[in-house]
Amino acid sequence: MSMKDLYNFNYLFTFLNMLENKPEILTIQEAAEILNVSTQTIRRWDNQGILKSFRASKTHPRRYHKKDIVAYLQSTPQSGE
């Protein structure tokens, strides 16, 4: 295993560990905290189709499935590459 592979594994493991105790449905604040970005970035990614959200109705706040956050983390190159 190369240092790059080890770094990526450790990075992903850290975030997956953080997700372990989170509910299956996340608020925009929780998603932003996990991904270490602002809520505005999460909204922008949603609008761009990078990260998928859902709402119970048009007036309800955005929510995110934990599995979508995990999929995003697994598909995104991490810093250090």
Phi and psi in degrees as GROMACS dihedral restraints (atoms count N, CA, C in turn):
[ dihedral_restraints ]
;  ai    aj    ak    al  type     phi  dphi    fc
    3     4     5     6     1   -78.5    20    10
    4     5     6     7     1   167.6    20    10
    6     7     8     9     1   -62.1    20    10
    7     8     9    10     1   -37.8    20    10
    9    10    11    12     1   -62.7    20    10
   10    11    12    13     1   -44.6    20    10
   12    13    14    15     1   -63.1    20    10
   13    14    15    16     1   -41.3    20    10
   15    16    17    18     1   -65.0    20    10
   16    17    18    19     1   -42.4    20    10
   18    19    20    21     1   -61.0    20    10
   19    20    21    22     1   -47.8    20    10
   21    22    23    24     1   -62.2    20    10
   22    23    24    25     1   -40.5    20    10
   24    25    26    27     1   -62.9    20    10
   25    26    27    28     1   -47.2    20    10
   27    28    29    30     1   -63.1    20    10
   28    29    30    31     1   -40.8    20    10
   30    31    32    33     1   -61.5    20    10
   31    32    33    34     1   -50.2    20    10
   33    34    35    36     1   -65.1    20    10
   34    35    36    37     1   -41.2    20    10
   36    37    38    39     1   -60.4    20    10
   37    38    39    40     1   -41.2    20    10
   39    40    41    42     1   -59.7    20    10
   40    41    42    43     1   -46.5    20    10
   42    43    44    45     1   -72.1    20    10
   43    44    45    46     1   -36.6    20    10
   45    46    47    48     1   -65.3    20    10
   46    47    48    49     1   -35.9    20    10
   48    49    50    51     1   -63.2    20    10
   49    50    51    52     1   -42.0    20    10
   51    52    53    54     1   -62.6    20    10
   52    53    54    55     1   -35.8    20    10
   54    55    56    57     1   -74.7    20    10
   55    56    57    58     1   -22.2    20    10
   57    58    59    60     1   -53.3    20    10
   58    59    60    61     1   -40.8    20    10
   60    61    62    63     1   -95.3    20    10
   61    62    63    64     1     5.9    20    10
   63    64    65    66     1   -87.9    20    10
   64    65    66    67     1   153.7    20    10
   66    67    68    69     1   -68.8    20    10
   67    68    69    70     1   167.1    20    10
   69    70    71    72     1   -68.2    20    10
   70    71    72    73     1   -27.1    20    10
   72    73    74    75     1  -110.4    20    10
   73    74    75    76     1   125.4    20    10
   75    76    77    78     1  -112.2    20    10
   76    77    78    79     1   147.3    20    10
   78    79    80    81     1   -78.4    20    10
   79    80    81    82     1   168.8    20    10
   81    82    83    84     1   -63.8    20    10
   82    83    84    85     1   -34.2    20    10
   84    85    86    87     1   -65.9    20    10
   85    86    87    88     1   -43.1    20    10
   87    88    89    90     1   -64.9    20    10
   88    89    90    91     1   -41.9    20    10
   90    91    92    93     1   -62.8    20    10
   91    92    93    94     1   -42.7    20    10
   93    94    95    96     1   -63.3    20    10
   94    95    96    97     1   -41.9    20    10
   96    97    98    99     1   -62.9    20    10
   97    98    99   100     1   -45.6    20    10
   99   100   101   102     1   -63.1    20    10
  100   101   102   103     1   -41.3    20    10
  102   103   104   105     1   -88.8    20    10
  103   104   105   106     1    -2.1    20    10
  105   106   107   108     1    58.3    20    10
  106   107   108   109     1    45.1    20    10
  108   109   110   111     1  -134.8    20    10
  109   110   111   112     1   172.0    20    10
  111   112   113   114     1   -80.0    20    10
  112   113   114   115     1   163.5    20    10
  114   115   116   117     1   -65.2    20    10
  115   116   117   118     1   -30.7    20    10
  117   118   119   120     1   -64.6    20    10
  118   119   120   121     1   -38.2    20    10
  120   121   122   123     1   -64.2    20    10
  121   122   123   124     1   -41.5    20    10
  123   124   125   126     1   -61.4    20    10
  124   125   126   127     1   -44.2    20    10
  126   127   128   129     1   -61.5    20    10
  127   128   129   130     1   -43.2    20    10
  129   130   131   132     1   -63.0    20    10
  130   131   132   133     1   -44.7    20    10
  132   133   134   135     1   -61.5    20    10
  133   134   135   136     1   -38.4    20    10
  135   136   137   138     1   -62.5    20    10
  136   137   138   139     1   -48.3    20    10
  138   139   140   141     1   -63.0    20    10
  139   140   141   142     1   -30.7    20    10
  141   142   143   144     1   -86.8    20    10
  142   143   144   145     1    -5.5    20    10
  144   145   146   147     1    81.5    20    10
  145   146   147   148     1    12.4    20    10
  147   148   149   150     1   -76.7    20    10
  148   149   150   151     1   -40.4    20    10
  150   151   152   153     1  -130.2    20    10
  151   152   153   154     1   128.3    20    10
  153   154   155   156     1   -91.0    20    10
  154   155   156   157     1   132.5    20    10
  156   157   158   159     1  -119.0    20    10
  157   158   159   160     1   174.3    20    10
  159   160   161   162     1  -144.4    20    10
  160   161   162   163     1   161.6    20    10
  162   163   164   165     1  -134.7    20    10
  163   164   165   166     1   144.9    20    10
  165   166   167   168     1   -68.2    20    10
  166   167   168   169     1   -31.3    20    10
  168   169   170   171     1  -156.8    20    10
  169   170   171   172     1   175.2    20    10
  171   172   173   174     1   -61.7    20    10
  172   173   174   175     1   -25.9    20    10
  174   175   176   177     1   -91.8    20    10
  175   176   177   178     1    -9.6    20    10
  177   178   179   180     1   -83.7    20    10
  178   179   180   181     1   151.0    20    10
  180   181   182   183     1   -69.5    20    10
  181   182   183   184     1   161.0    20    10
  183   184   185   186     1   -65.8    20    10
  184   185   186   187     1   145.3    20    10
  186   187   188   189     1  -131.9    20    10
  187   188   189   190     1   156.5    20    10
  189   190   191   192     1  -131.1    20    10
  190   191   192   193     1   137.6    20    10
  192   193   194   195     1   -77.6    20    10
  193   194   195   196     1   135.4    20    10
  195   196   197   198     1   -56.6    20    10
  196   197   198   199     1   -37.5    20    10
  198   199   200   201     1   -63.2    20    10
  199   200   201   202     1   -30.9    20    10
  201   202   203   204     1   -71.9    20    10
  202   203   204   205     1   -35.0    20    10
  204   205   206   207     1   -65.8    20    10
  205   206   207   208     1   -44.3    20    10
  207   208   209   210     1   -61.1    20    10
  208   209   210   211     1   -44.9    20    10
  210   211   212   213     1   -61.0    20    10
  211   212   213   214     1   -41.4    20    10
  213   214   215   216     1   -61.8    20    10
  214   215   216   217     1   -46.9    20    10
  216   217   218   219     1   -60.5    20    10
  217   218   219   220     1   -40.1    20    10
  219   220   221   222     1   -71.6    20    10
  220   221   222   223     1   -24.9    20    10
  222   223   224   225     1   -97.4    20    10
  223   224   225   226     1    -7.1    20    10
  225   226   227   228     1  -103.0    20    10
  226   227   228   229     1   127.5    20    10
  228   229   230   231     1   -61.3    20    10
  229   230   231   232     1   138.6    20    10
  231   232   233   234     1   -96.4    20    10
  232   233   234   235     1   160.6    20    10
  234   235   236   237     1   -62.5    20    10
  235   236   237   238     1   154.5    20    10
  237   238   239   240     1    97.1    20    10
  238   239   240   241     1    -2.3    20    10
